[in-house]
Amino acid sequence: MDTENPARSPADRDSTHRHTGPRGRPPGDGDPAAARKALRRLTSGVTVLTVDGGAGARHGTTASSVVAVSREPLILGVSLRPASVFTRLALRAGTFSVNVLAAGQGDAARRFADPERPSGDAQFTGLAWTADPLSGAPLLDGSLSHLSCRVLERHQVGDHDLLLAEVTGGAHAPEVPLLSFAGRLHTAEGVQPSG
């Protein structure tokens, strides 16, 4: 019951609560280009996924599409190009690590996003890292947090592969996150690091 104006009909009440987009248009107007631009406004943390493929085949790739899927058990999802080197190595190894980047790690994000980067261990030249004791994958020094993951499943979703993985270990530091917004890297101004 509308207690402010009981004389209004349900249709009248519903019409006053329609959501409009930033320019007064209702969302979902069917424009794929507008939908893609709107989706790019999702803000997310930036990560470098790493895997130990064995025999000098360590590999890293930048991803901003890592999401918590379940709390019990701890499961995350990672969206990647189909047939990516990372996906192939992670499926073979059965494990990988997630490096959640801190504000000062924009160079690392760009390095592991560069399709022209060297392959194998050469990708990590000049970077300080240690091997994850659970996955063997590189953990980049200075990261906001590290997650050790065990691969559960791979699903093809649209034009990407979705890897689901159980988080088997982790550590974090009191740093400010590096964020991806509208296709660019940003620092989280005003975010207070927590221990």
Disulfide bonds with the S-S distance in Angstrom:
none
